[in-house]
Amino acid sequence: MRFRLAATALAIAAAFSFSPGTDAFQVGAGRRVRVDSYRVERDVRPGRSWVVGRAVNISGRRLRDVRVRFRLFDARGRQIGWATDGIMDFRAGQRWRFRASAAGNVSRARLASADGR
């Protein structure tokens, strides 16, 4: 009986947990920064793209050294790199339009982390 309860509890926890690699992951580990939306934009220069979007400070306090980080993928779904952007002074409730440089032929991006201290 105890084994069944433990197995059920683990299955429920796994079903409701978000990992940094899924599209559903939008809030930083410390629940301080929320990414509202993002997309990949291609530059006019070949091999250059940007991951652009909006983030919000939901911590209730001023944050410094805030970073958003994205995994980059090509058209075949292979990871080809990372894109990162940051802001040094992020007031409580402030919205930030980030623009992370993405080198290579990027088809899509997936949020890996969004947090600050």
VMD Tcl script that draws the C-alpha trace (Angstrom):
set ca {
  {0.00 0.00 0.00}
  {2.79 2.46 0.89}
  {4.58 1.62 -2.35}
  {1.46 2.44 -4.39}
  {1.01 5.76 -2.61}
  {4.64 6.72 -3.17}
  {4.47 5.72 -6.84}
  {1.24 7.68 -7.31}
  {2.73 10.75 -5.62}
  {5.79 10.60 -7.88}
  {3.63 10.25 -10.99}
  {1.54 13.27 -10.00}
  {4.64 15.34 -9.23}
  {6.14 14.44 -12.62}
  {2.93 15.35 -14.45}
  {2.80 18.84 -12.89}
  {6.48 19.79 -12.94}
  {8.00 22.04 -15.61}
  {11.55 21.59 -16.78}
  {13.66 24.42 -18.28}
  {13.58 22.79 -21.68}
  {9.82 22.81 -22.30}
  {7.80 25.53 -23.98}
  {5.57 25.71 -20.88}
  {8.50 26.95 -18.76}
  {8.08 30.71 -18.58}
  {8.95 31.70 -15.02}
  {12.47 31.72 -13.58}
  {13.41 29.20 -10.93}
  {13.15 31.82 -8.19}
  {9.78 33.06 -9.50}
  {11.25 36.51 -10.09}
  {11.05 36.98 -13.86}
  {8.23 35.99 -16.22}
  {8.70 35.81 -19.99}
  {5.40 36.81 -21.59}
  {6.27 36.10 -25.21}
  {9.18 35.59 -27.56}
  {9.93 34.80 -31.20}
  {12.85 34.40 -33.61}
  {13.41 37.27 -36.04}
  {15.79 36.94 -38.98}
  {18.24 39.72 -39.72}
  {18.98 40.96 -43.25}
  {22.51 39.59 -42.83}
  {22.76 35.84 -43.56}
  {23.33 33.62 -40.54}
  {22.13 36.26 -38.06}
  {18.89 36.15 -36.08}
  {17.48 37.57 -32.88}
  {15.27 36.13 -30.17}
  {13.03 39.03 -29.20}
  {10.29 39.23 -26.60}
  {9.04 40.68 -23.33}
  {9.83 39.85 -19.73}
  {8.32 41.19 -16.50}
  {9.80 41.52 -13.01}
  {7.23 39.75 -10.81}
  {9.42 39.60 -7.69}
  {8.02 42.70 -6.00}
  {11.53 44.15 -5.62}
  {14.33 45.62 -7.72}
  {16.55 43.01 -9.37}
  {20.06 43.33 -10.74}
  {21.81 41.10 -13.25}
  {18.68 39.63 -14.87}
  {19.23 37.16 -17.72}
  {17.06 35.33 -20.24}
  {18.63 32.35 -21.99}
  {17.34 30.39 -25.00}
  {18.31 27.14 -26.70}
  {18.48 27.59 -30.49}
  {17.40 24.95 -33.03}
  {17.77 24.55 -36.78}
  {15.04 23.42 -39.21}
  {15.78 19.75 -38.45}
  {15.29 20.26 -34.72}
  {18.98 20.00 -33.80}
  {20.30 22.34 -31.14}
  {22.80 24.71 -32.74}
  {23.59 27.12 -29.92}
  {22.42 29.52 -27.25}
  {21.17 33.11 -27.13}
  {21.34 35.28 -24.01}
  {20.37 38.83 -23.10}
  {20.51 40.67 -19.82}
  {19.58 43.83 -17.96}
  {21.38 45.23 -14.93}
  {18.61 47.22 -13.19}
  {15.08 45.79 -13.33}
  {12.48 47.53 -11.15}
  {9.53 45.69 -9.60}
  {6.71 45.36 -12.13}
  {8.85 46.71 -14.97}
  {8.50 45.27 -18.48}
  {11.63 44.65 -20.51}
  {11.90 44.09 -24.25}
  {14.87 41.81 -24.67}
  {16.81 41.12 -27.88}
  {19.19 38.16 -27.71}
  {21.64 37.72 -30.57}
  {21.36 34.31 -32.24}
  {24.10 33.25 -34.65}
  {23.46 30.58 -37.26}
  {20.47 29.48 -39.29}
  {17.95 29.50 -36.43}
  {14.44 28.15 -37.02}
  {13.14 28.23 -33.46}
  {14.13 28.98 -29.90}
  {13.11 27.49 -26.58}
  {13.33 29.34 -23.28}
  {15.94 27.69 -21.03}
  {15.96 30.12 -18.10}
  {14.79 33.54 -16.97}
  {15.98 34.77 -13.61}
  {17.77 37.50 -11.71}
  {19.12 38.35 -8.33}
}
mol new
graphics top color blue
foreach p $ca { graphics top sphere $p radius 0.5 }
foreach p [lrange $ca 0 end-1] q [lrange $ca 1 end] { graphics top cylinder $p $q radius 0.2 }
display resetview
